[in-house]
């Protein structure tokens, strides 16, 4: 595996890790706000998806420079 491939895999791993932590935090905070479990899960899933979308758009912008 080349250094370039390893760096891309590391960046993808970090993006998914940050997105998962953001989703978990949003779900936890939703539950602390007395939301039902499905509502808190929906908040967490939306935060996870939005974070991955943000990482993808930043990566796309950086690639096409």
TORKOL-4160 file (C-alpha; in steps of 0.2 Angstrom, whole numbers, padded with zeros to 4 digits, m for minus):
65
<pt num="1" X="0000" Y="0000" Z="0000"/>
<pt num="2" X="0007" Y="0017" Z="m0005"/>
<pt num="3" X="0008" Y="0032" Z="0007"/>
<pt num="4" X="m0006" Y="0041" Z="m0004"/>
<pt num="5" X="m0018" Y="0026" Z="m0001"/>
<pt num="6" X="m0014" Y="0025" Z="0017"/>
<pt num="7" X="m0017" Y="0044" Z="0019"/>
<pt num="8" X="m0034" Y="0043" Z="0010"/>
<pt num="9" X="m0039" Y="0028" Z="0021"/>
<pt num="10" X="m0034" Y="0037" Z="0037"/>
<pt num="11" X="m0044" Y="0053" Z="0031"/>
<pt num="12" X="m0059" Y="0042" Z="0028"/>
<pt num="13" X="m0058" Y="0034" Z="0045"/>
<pt num="14" X="m0056" Y="0050" Z="0054"/>
<pt num="15" X="m0071" Y="0057" Z="0044"/>
<pt num="16" X="m0082" Y="0043" Z="0049"/>
<pt num="17" X="m0076" Y="0043" Z="0067"/>
<pt num="18" X="m0080" Y="0062" Z="0069"/>
<pt num="19" X="m0097" Y="0059" Z="0061"/>
<pt num="20" X="m0101" Y="0045" Z="0072"/>
<pt num="21" X="m0096" Y="0055" Z="0088"/>
<pt num="22" X="m0106" Y="0069" Z="0082"/>
<pt num="23" X="m0121" Y="0058" Z="0079"/>
<pt num="24" X="m0119" Y="0050" Z="0096"/>
<pt num="25" X="m0118" Y="0067" Z="0104"/>
<pt num="26" X="m0133" Y="0073" Z="0095"/>
<pt num="27" X="m0143" Y="0058" Z="0100"/>
<pt num="28" X="m0138" Y="0059" Z="0118"/>
<pt num="29" X="m0142" Y="0078" Z="0119"/>
<pt num="30" X="m0159" Y="0074" Z="0111"/>
<pt num="31" X="m0162" Y="0061" Z="0124"/>
<pt num="32" X="m0157" Y="0073" Z="0138"/>
<pt num="33" X="m0169" Y="0085" Z="0131"/>
<pt num="34" X="m0183" Y="0072" Z="0135"/>
<pt num="35" X="m0185" Y="0067" Z="0117"/>
<pt num="36" X="m0192" Y="0049" Z="0114"/>
<pt num="37" X="m0179" Y="0036" Z="0109"/>
<pt num="38" X="m0185" Y="0036" Z="0090"/>
<pt num="39" X="m0184" Y="0056" Z="0090"/>
<pt num="40" X="m0166" Y="0055" Z="0098"/>
<pt num="41" X="m0160" Y="0042" Z="0086"/>
<pt num="42" X="m0167" Y="0052" Z="0071"/>
<pt num="43" X="m0158" Y="0068" Z="0077"/>
<pt num="44" X="m0142" Y="0057" Z="0079"/>
<pt num="45" X="m0144" Y="0050" Z="0061"/>
<pt num="46" X="m0147" Y="0067" Z="0054"/>
<pt num="47" X="m0131" Y="0074" Z="0063"/>
<pt num="48" X="m0121" Y="0059" Z="0056"/>
<pt num="49" X="m0127" Y="0062" Z="0039"/>
<pt num="50" X="m0124" Y="0080" Z="0039"/>
<pt num="51" X="m0106" Y="0078" Z="0046"/>
<pt num="52" X="m0102" Y="0066" Z="0032"/>
<pt num="53" X="m0110" Y="0077" Z="0019"/>
<pt num="54" X="m0099" Y="0092" Z="0026"/>
<pt num="55" X="m0083" Y="0081" Z="0025"/>
<pt num="56" X="m0087" Y="0075" Z="0007"/>
<pt num="57" X="m0090" Y="0093" Z="0001"/>
<pt num="58" X="m0074" Y="0100" Z="0009"/>
<pt num="59" X="m0065" Y="0085" Z="0001"/>
<pt num="60" X="m0073" Y="0088" Z="m0016"/>
<pt num="61" X="m0068" Y="0106" Z="m0015"/>
<pt num="62" X="m0050" Y="0102" Z="m0010"/>
<pt num="63" X="m0048" Y="0089" Z="m0024"/>
<pt num="64" X="m0055" Y="0100" Z="m0038"/>
<pt num="65" X="m0043" Y="0115" Z="m0034"/>
